Amino acid sequence: MTELARVYGEGLFDLAREERLLDTIHEEMNALGESFRAEPRFIRLLQSRAIPRAERLGILDDSFRGRVHPYLLNFMKLLLERGAFYAFSDCARYFHARWCEEKGIVEAHVVSAAPLAEAQRQALTRKLGAISGKRVVLLTQIDPAVMGGLKVDMEGRRYDNTIRHRLELMRRHLTDEA
């Protein structure tokens, strides 16, 4: 995370919390982030030095006035004016991390060989909630290379109970003993 994203993201977060708009701004930032990922040409347009800044600000205003909260629109304008619109996604990630922290939510990135059944998801959520003491949101990914078991990244820690990992540990143990 860049220092710019931390500073600007924290500023927007503080304003949103003070104005009791955390959920609104969070939801709108997520939606904008998805839109910008789907349409990277729009970001390039807003960053183009070939178009005068006033015109780019007008494009931003025409595109989002009345569609997002004015604080978020002004935040985007500020990034554009400072030549830092490229950092919007990092600012959104920082805001999201602070939002999760404020709400007592932890995200657990889970990799499995096959999709988890609902009962498995619920059991894993309960188990990870007991470990973290927080409400857990699972972000799942399928990777057949894990061969079975789960790999979980949560709060900077990795819990790896995949067959691949266990085989690697066994190989290390056998080669160390030999």
Backbone bond lengths (Angstrom), bond angles and torsions (degrees), N, CA, C in turn:
res aa  C-N    CA-C-N  psi(-1)  N-CA   C-N-CA  omega(-1)  CA-C   N-CA-C  phi
1 M - - - 1.452 - - 1.527 108.39 -
2 T 1.313 115.84 130.92 1.457 119.91 -178.78 1.527 110.92 -77.47
3 E 1.302 115.41 158.25 1.462 120.81 176.75 1.524 110.28 -63.21
4 L 1.326 116.16 -38.20 1.458 120.31 178.35 1.534 110.43 -60.35
5 A 1.321 117.27 -45.33 1.468 121.25 179.71 1.521 110.50 -63.47
6 R 1.321 116.90 -39.13 1.459 120.05 179.14 1.525 110.79 -65.22
7 V 1.311 117.29 -47.55 1.464 121.26 -176.85 1.530 110.94 -65.73
8 Y 1.333 117.38 -50.70 1.458 120.54 -177.99 1.534 111.23 -70.09
9 G 1.327 116.44 -41.86 1.463 119.88 178.36 1.510 111.73 -61.98
10 E 1.323 116.67 -40.48 1.476 120.79 179.06 1.522 110.38 -66.76
11 G 1.330 116.62 -39.74 1.463 119.65 178.47 1.516 111.71 -60.60
12 L 1.330 116.36 -46.55 1.464 120.03 178.65 1.524 110.62 -66.25
13 F 1.323 116.74 -39.46 1.460 120.45 179.31 1.533 110.60 -61.42
14 D 1.323 116.69 -46.86 1.467 120.60 -179.75 1.525 111.15 -60.25
15 L 1.331 116.62 -43.75 1.464 120.66 178.72 1.528 110.44 -62.86
16 A 1.327 117.05 -46.43 1.469 121.15 -178.86 1.533 110.97 -62.93
17 R 1.332 116.59 -39.87 1.472 119.04 179.03 1.522 110.22 -66.71
18 E 1.318 116.46 -44.69 1.465 121.24 -179.52 1.523 111.41 -60.85
19 E 1.323 116.50 -38.03 1.469 121.45 -178.31 1.533 112.56 -90.51
20 R 1.335 116.92 4.71 1.470 122.54 -178.92 1.535 111.74 58.49
21 L 1.322 114.76 44.76 1.464 120.96 -179.10 1.526 112.22 -122.34
22 L 1.334 117.33 18.75 1.459 120.23 -175.55 1.528 112.77 -54.53
23 D 1.311 116.36 -49.95 1.463 119.64 -176.41 1.528 111.68 -66.42
24 T 1.318 116.54 -40.38 1.466 121.10 179.96 1.524 110.98 -63.15
25 I 1.334 116.47 -51.12 1.458 120.64 -178.61 1.535 109.98 -64.78
26 H 1.329 116.89 -41.23 1.461 120.87 179.09 1.526 111.13 -59.10
27 E 1.309 115.96 -48.38 1.464 121.12 -178.94 1.534 110.81 -62.94
28 E 1.324 117.02 -43.68 1.463 120.36 -179.03 1.529 111.52 -68.61
29 M 1.332 117.59 -38.39 1.470 120.31 177.79 1.523 110.74 -63.89
30 N 1.331 116.56 -41.24 1.464 119.89 177.94 1.523 110.90 -62.02
31 A 1.333 116.63 -43.91 1.462 120.83 179.96 1.532 110.40 -64.32
32 L 1.329 116.99 -42.21 1.468 120.14 177.87 1.521 111.05 -63.68
33 G 1.337 116.43 -42.89 1.458 120.53 179.08 1.516 111.73 -57.72
34 E 1.339 115.95 -43.54 1.467 120.28 177.76 1.530 110.79 -63.80
35 S 1.316 116.33 -42.56 1.464 120.48 179.29 1.524 111.21 -63.47
36 F 1.317 117.05 -42.91 1.464 120.89 -179.26 1.527 111.33 -67.18
37 R 1.342 116.95 -35.73 1.473 119.62 176.61 1.533 109.99 -67.06
38 A 1.326 116.47 -37.02 1.460 120.55 -179.09 1.529 111.68 -74.01
39 E 1.319 117.08 -24.97 1.465 121.05 -176.55 1.527 110.85 -132.36
40 P 1.336 117.39 69.42 1.473 120.44 -176.86 1.529 113.23 -63.21
41 R 1.323 117.99 -20.09 1.470 120.15 178.30 1.525 111.02 -64.14
42 F 1.323 116.67 -31.66 1.466 119.98 178.70 1.528 110.40 -64.34
43 I 1.326 116.45 -41.31 1.471 120.63 177.67 1.528 109.51 -63.79
44 R 1.323 117.24 -44.23 1.472 120.28 178.65 1.524 110.81 -60.66
45 L 1.323 116.97 -39.55 1.460 121.52 177.33 1.531 110.18 -60.17
46 L 1.324 116.55 -47.18 1.468 120.46 -178.31 1.525 112.42 -66.84
47 Q 1.319 117.27 -24.32 1.459 120.83 -178.95 1.529 112.79 -95.16
48 S 1.315 117.21 -7.16 1.461 121.57 -174.84 1.530 111.06 -65.84
49 R 1.310 115.48 123.86 1.469 120.96 177.16 1.537 110.51 -77.57
50 A 1.338 116.94 -10.55 1.459 120.67 178.56 1.531 111.46 -73.18
51 I 1.327 116.21 -19.25 1.460 121.83 178.86 1.531 107.30 -104.45
52 P 1.316 117.68 130.18 1.478 119.28 179.71 1.533 111.44 -56.85
53 R 1.331 115.03 145.69 1.466 121.26 -177.73 1.528 111.51 -54.74
54 A 1.321 117.97 -42.83 1.468 121.11 -178.77 1.529 110.57 -60.12
55 E 1.315 116.38 -38.52 1.466 120.19 179.09 1.528 110.74 -68.56
56 R 1.338 116.38 -41.37 1.470 119.53 177.83 1.522 110.94 -64.27
57 L 1.331 117.37 -38.69 1.469 120.65 176.43 1.532 109.86 -63.34
58 G 1.324 116.62 -38.39 1.462 120.91 177.25 1.518 111.99 -64.09
59 I 1.333 116.42 -40.02 1.471 120.70 177.26 1.524 109.68 -61.53
60 L 1.324 115.21 -44.78 1.471 120.37 179.44 1.528 110.04 -61.91
61 D 1.327 115.87 -45.63 1.460 121.13 -179.24 1.528 111.08 -63.63
62 D 1.330 116.85 -46.81 1.475 120.53 -179.88 1.526 111.25 -63.16
63 S 1.323 116.72 -35.28 1.465 121.02 -176.79 1.522 112.97 -74.11
64 F 1.338 117.52 -33.30 1.474 118.53 -168.57 1.529 115.94 -123.68
65 R 1.319 119.38 -11.12 1.469 119.65 179.23 1.525 108.90 -60.34
66 G 1.317 115.98 128.69 1.459 121.38 -178.95 1.523 113.93 82.56
67 R 1.329 117.05 -7.95 1.467 120.51 -179.86 1.526 111.54 -105.85
68 V 1.321 116.64 -26.01 1.467 121.69 175.54 1.524 108.08 -128.43
69 H 1.308 115.50 162.13 1.465 119.83 179.77 1.535 109.08 -60.30
70 P 1.335 117.08 141.34 1.465 120.08 179.74 1.532 113.80 -54.29
71 Y 1.326 118.94 -33.83 1.468 120.47 177.99 1.525 110.65 -62.44
72 L 1.327 116.06 -40.31 1.460 119.83 -179.50 1.527 110.36 -71.04
73 L 1.312 117.38 -39.82 1.458 120.58 176.35 1.533 110.19 -61.13
74 N 1.321 117.10 -45.30 1.463 120.76 178.92 1.524 111.34 -64.57
75 F 1.321 116.78 -34.55 1.458 121.01 176.39 1.530 110.18 -62.10
76 M 1.328 116.15 -45.42 1.464 119.81 179.05 1.525 110.80 -64.67
77 K 1.321 116.70 -38.85 1.468 120.05 177.79 1.524 110.71 -63.29
78 L 1.315 115.93 -40.55 1.465 120.07 178.74 1.528 110.53 -61.47
79 L 1.330 116.45 -45.50 1.465 119.69 176.81 1.524 110.90 -59.09
80 L 1.320 116.45 -43.42 1.456 120.39 -179.14 1.536 110.38 -64.38
81 E 1.328 117.22 -45.74 1.464 120.94 -179.79 1.528 112.05 -61.26
82 R 1.311 116.66 -34.03 1.468 121.12 -179.33 1.530 112.55 -86.05
83 G 1.323 116.74 2.19 1.464 120.20 -179.21 1.516 112.47 70.06
84 A 1.324 116.26 28.02 1.464 120.76 -174.66 1.523 112.55 -124.25
85 F 1.337 117.37 24.35 1.468 118.57 -178.72 1.520 111.73 -62.54
86 Y 1.331 116.52 -25.10 1.460 121.57 177.02 1.531 111.73 -56.57
87 A 1.334 117.32 -23.09 1.466 121.84 -175.81 1.530 112.84 -88.70
88 F 1.329 117.98 3.43 1.468 119.35 -177.46 1.526 111.71 -54.80
89 S 1.325 117.73 -46.58 1.469 119.49 -176.36 1.528 111.18 -65.17
90 D 1.328 118.10 -36.77 1.468 120.11 176.31 1.529 110.93 -67.26
91 C 1.326 116.79 -39.38 1.468 120.80 176.85 1.529 109.80 -62.76
92 A 1.330 116.38 -41.67 1.467 120.72 179.53 1.523 110.55 -64.54
93 R 1.340 117.64 -39.88 1.467 120.39 177.60 1.531 110.60 -64.62
94 Y 1.323 116.42 -41.64 1.464 119.62 178.38 1.532 109.91 -63.41
95 F 1.336 116.85 -45.98 1.461 121.23 178.84 1.527 109.82 -58.30
96 H 1.325 116.36 -44.05 1.472 120.68 179.70 1.530 111.22 -61.08
97 A 1.318 116.68 -43.78 1.471 120.06 179.36 1.523 110.79 -61.73
98 R 1.333 117.36 -41.94 1.469 121.20 178.95 1.527 110.69 -68.41
99 W 1.340 116.35 -36.76 1.465 121.02 178.17 1.527 109.48 -62.62
100 C 1.340 116.61 -46.01 1.468 120.83 178.26 1.526 110.24 -59.93
101 E 1.310 116.21 -44.63 1.467 121.13 179.19 1.529 110.58 -59.55
102 E 1.310 116.47 -45.22 1.471 122.40 -179.56 1.530 110.97 -63.17
103 K 1.320 116.91 -36.81 1.467 122.21 -177.01 1.530 112.92 -88.31
104 G 1.331 117.52 -3.15 1.460 120.33 -178.52 1.519 112.68 71.18
105 I 1.321 115.66 33.76 1.467 121.84 -178.19 1.518 108.56 -108.93
106 V 1.323 115.59 139.85 1.459 120.46 172.19 1.523 107.35 -123.99
107 E 1.326 115.43 137.52 1.451 119.89 177.30 1.522 108.98 -94.91
108 A 1.304 115.08 133.03 1.462 121.23 176.84 1.521 107.60 -113.81
109 H 1.326 115.95 117.59 1.458 121.81 177.78 1.525 107.39 -87.56
110 V 1.321 115.92 114.22 1.459 122.16 -173.20 1.525 109.61 -114.42
111 V 1.334 115.64 127.79 1.459 121.11 176.49 1.522 107.28 -115.15
112 S 1.333 115.57 129.15 1.460 121.09 178.65 1.529 109.05 -137.60
113 A 1.314 115.90 163.05 1.465 120.79 -179.34 1.526 111.45 -74.12
114 A 1.312 117.17 -29.14 1.464 122.80 -178.05 1.528 108.11 -139.45
115 P 1.326 116.81 161.00 1.466 118.87 178.59 1.530 111.73 -58.68
116 L 1.327 115.72 144.08 1.463 120.47 178.21 1.523 109.54 -82.83
117 A 1.329 116.12 138.42 1.460 121.04 173.70 1.527 107.79 -70.48
118 E 1.311 116.32 158.08 1.471 120.54 -178.42 1.527 111.88 -57.05
119 A 1.314 117.73 -40.39 1.474 120.82 178.86 1.531 110.08 -63.36
120 Q 1.331 117.25 -38.84 1.465 120.96 177.87 1.525 110.80 -66.39
121 R 1.327 116.57 -41.29 1.470 121.00 178.45 1.524 110.64 -60.92
122 Q 1.331 115.48 -44.72 1.467 119.69 -179.19 1.526 111.33 -65.37
123 A 1.327 116.75 -43.73 1.466 120.39 179.48 1.531 110.50 -63.75
124 L 1.317 117.15 -42.63 1.464 120.95 179.18 1.528 110.70 -65.25
125 T 1.311 116.58 -41.64 1.469 120.70 178.05 1.524 110.62 -60.31
126 R 1.328 117.31 -44.53 1.479 120.92 178.57 1.527 111.20 -62.44
127 K 1.329 116.24 -45.93 1.466 121.40 -178.55 1.534 110.92 -62.21
128 L 1.322 116.58 -46.64 1.463 120.07 -179.73 1.534 111.16 -68.95
129 G 1.318 116.31 -32.94 1.467 119.88 175.21 1.513 111.24 -63.81
130 A 1.331 117.08 -38.67 1.468 121.25 177.48 1.531 110.56 -66.28
131 I 1.332 116.81 -36.08 1.468 120.54 178.96 1.523 110.96 -69.78
132 S 1.336 116.64 -44.83 1.469 120.55 -173.71 1.524 113.92 -88.49
133 G 1.322 116.79 -24.14 1.459 119.74 -175.33 1.519 112.22 75.40
134 K 1.335 117.04 13.99 1.456 121.83 -178.24 1.519 109.87 -128.69
135 R 1.325 115.11 169.42 1.457 120.05 173.73 1.528 107.54 -75.13
136 V 1.311 116.93 130.26 1.463 122.15 -174.34 1.528 110.21 -105.37
137 V 1.325 114.67 135.20 1.460 122.09 172.18 1.523 106.37 -114.92
138 L 1.327 115.76 122.25 1.467 120.55 -179.85 1.526 110.36 -85.54
139 L 1.316 115.31 131.46 1.465 122.45 172.37 1.522 104.75 -115.71
140 T 1.326 116.51 105.75 1.466 120.38 -170.76 1.518 112.24 -100.14
141 Q 1.317 113.49 151.36 1.462 122.20 177.63 1.526 107.06 -142.46
142 I 1.298 116.20 141.00 1.461 121.66 178.70 1.529 107.89 -100.63
143 D 1.340 116.13 130.47 1.462 121.90 176.78 1.526 107.83 -145.03
144 P 1.329 117.80 102.39 1.468 120.37 -178.67 1.527 113.25 -58.38
145 A 1.330 118.41 -19.27 1.466 121.58 -179.39 1.526 112.68 -66.16
146 V 1.332 118.09 -19.06 1.471 118.40 178.98 1.527 111.04 -72.77
147 M 1.333 117.43 -17.03 1.467 124.86 173.55 1.521 114.55 65.94
148 G 1.273 120.32 -3.11 1.458 123.59 -179.71 1.516 109.41 140.36
149 G 1.314 116.37 158.15 1.460 120.36 -176.97 1.515 110.34 82.93
150 L 1.328 115.50 -168.22 1.461 121.34 -176.94 1.514 111.11 -134.15
151 K 1.332 114.35 150.92 1.456 121.59 169.57 1.523 105.33 -123.06
152 V 1.342 116.36 125.40 1.459 121.07 -176.55 1.526 109.11 -124.84
153 D 1.330 115.81 128.85 1.464 121.94 171.72 1.517 107.21 -112.47
154 M 1.338 115.24 121.40 1.460 120.17 -177.14 1.525 108.59 -150.09
155 E 1.315 115.01 128.70 1.466 121.95 177.34 1.529 112.92 52.00
156 G 1.323 115.65 42.06 1.456 120.20 177.23 1.520 115.33 77.72
157 R 1.306 117.76 6.36 1.472 121.45 178.64 1.517 109.17 -117.77
158 R 1.334 114.78 149.54 1.460 120.50 176.73 1.523 108.87 -114.35
159 Y 1.318 114.69 132.11 1.458 122.90 174.46 1.525 105.03 -115.55
160 D 1.322 116.87 109.28 1.454 120.82 -173.82 1.523 109.63 -117.62
161 N 1.316 115.74 106.00 1.452 121.80 178.31 1.533 109.54 -120.10
162 T 1.333 115.25 36.50 1.463 119.10 179.19 1.527 109.36 -84.15
163 I 1.300 115.20 155.56 1.461 119.82 176.83 1.520 109.52 -61.00
164 R 1.312 116.51 -40.90 1.460 120.82 178.63 1.536 111.07 -56.37
165 H 1.326 117.15 -44.82 1.470 121.52 -179.75 1.538 110.64 -66.86
166 R 1.318 115.95 -43.43 1.470 118.99 179.62 1.521 111.62 -63.41
167 L 1.338 117.13 -38.59 1.463 120.14 176.62 1.532 110.60 -65.32
168 E 1.307 117.22 -39.08 1.466 121.25 178.04 1.539 110.63 -63.53
169 L 1.333 116.19 -43.21 1.470 119.46 177.04 1.520 111.36 -61.97
170 M 1.328 116.14 -41.04 1.460 120.71 179.19 1.534 110.25 -64.33
171 R 1.341 116.93 -43.45 1.460 121.24 178.35 1.529 110.35 -60.19
172 R 1.329 117.21 -44.92 1.465 120.74 179.08 1.515 111.38 -61.96
173 H 1.326 115.35 -43.03 1.461 120.40 -179.71 1.534 110.40 -62.55
174 L 1.309 116.90 -43.99 1.469 120.31 -178.34 1.521 111.56 -69.53
175 T 1.321 118.01 -37.16 1.476 119.60 -179.63 1.531 111.42 -75.13
176 D 1.333 117.75 -29.24 1.469 120.77 175.92 1.522 111.43 -70.67
177 E 1.318 115.90 -34.24 1.470 121.76 -176.93 1.526 110.99 -78.04
178 A 1.337 117.12 -25.98 1.476 120.97 -173.43 1.499 112.99 -74.24
